Amino acid sequence: MLTGKQRSYLRGKANTMDPLFQIGKDGITEGVIEQVDEALEARELIKLRVLNNSLYSAREAAHELLEKCEGEFIQAIGNVFVLYRQGDKENSRYNLPK
């Protein structure tokens, strides 16, 4: 579980990122779940976009993906949301504040 200070730090890091994946009219398929899981493993912090023709809101998509992929919900603004999953603590990309 992340603290408010840690979420704020990760929001700042995600601010300059471009979305890696888009969720469209097909919704969240097994392929999307696998790709998000692999991206979280490799990058730890990812940004995704929900297209206007999708049946999901950004929060709904984030929570459904987190049920399958395990991780932390960081934020949702409009159609964009950010997910985080810490890698091994020794080689983590992000030095989270205490």
C-alpha positions in Angstrom: 0.0 0.0 0.0 1.4 3.4 -1.1 1.3 6.5 1.0 0.0 9.8 -0.3 3.6 11.1 -0.6 4.6 8.1 -2.7 1.6 8.4 -4.9 2.4 12.1 -5.4 6.0 11.2 -6.3 4.8 8.7 -8.9 2.2 11.1 -10.4 5.0 13.5 -11.0 7.1 10.8 -12.7 4.1 9.8 -14.9 3.3 13.3 -15.8 5.8 13.4 -18.7 5.1 9.8 -19.9 3.1 9.0 -23.0 0.4 6.3 -22.8 1.8 2.9 -23.7 -1.5 1.2 -24.4 -5.0 2.1 -25.5 -8.2 0.3 -24.5 -10.8 0.6 -27.2 -14.1 -1.0 -28.2 -12.8 -4.5 -27.7 -12.3 -3.7 -24.0 -9.8 -5.6 -21.9 -8.8 -8.8 -23.6 -6.3 -11.5 -22.6 -3.8 -9.9 -24.9 -4.1 -6.5 -23.2 -3.8 -8.1 -19.8 -0.6 -10.0 -20.8 0.9 -6.8 -22.4 0.1 -4.7 -19.3 1.5 -7.4 -17.0 4.8 -7.5 -19.0 5.0 -3.7 -19.1 4.6 -3.4 -15.4 7.3 -6.0 -14.9 9.7 -4.2 -17.2 8.9 -0.5 -16.4 7.1 -0.5 -13.0 5.1 2.7 -13.9 2.9 2.8 -17.0 0.3 5.1 -18.4 -2.8 3.9 -20.4 -5.5 5.6 -22.4 -9.2 4.6 -22.7 -10.6 5.6 -26.1 -14.0 7.3 -26.4 -15.5 4.2 -28.1 -14.7 2.0 -25.1 -17.4 0.8 -22.7 -15.0 1.5 -19.8 -14.2 4.6 -17.9 -10.6 5.1 -17.0 -11.2 4.1 -13.3 -13.2 1.0 -14.3 -10.5 -0.2 -16.7 -7.7 0.5 -14.2 -9.5 -1.6 -11.5 -10.3 -4.4 -13.8 -6.6 -4.6 -15.0 -5.4 -4.5 -11.4 -7.6 -7.5 -10.5 -5.7 -9.5 -13.1 -2.2 -8.0 -12.9 -1.7 -6.9 -9.3 -0.3 -3.5 -8.7 -1.3 0.0 -7.4 -3.7 2.5 -8.9 -2.0 5.9 -9.0 -4.4 8.3 -10.7 -7.0 8.7 -13.4 -7.5 12.0 -15.2 -10.0 12.1 -18.0 -9.4 9.1 -20.2 -5.9 8.5 -19.0 -4.8 6.4 -16.0 -1.5 5.4 -14.3 -0.6 2.0 -12.8 2.4 1.0 -10.7 3.9 -2.3 -9.6 7.2 -2.3 -7.7 9.9 -4.6 -9.0 12.4 -6.2 -6.8 13.4 -3.8 -4.1 17.1 -3.9 -4.8 16.8 -2.9 -8.5 13.7 -0.7 -8.4 13.6 2.2 -10.9 11.9 4.5 -8.5 13.3 5.5 -5.1 10.0 6.1 -3.3 10.0 8.5 -0.4 9.2 7.1 3.0 
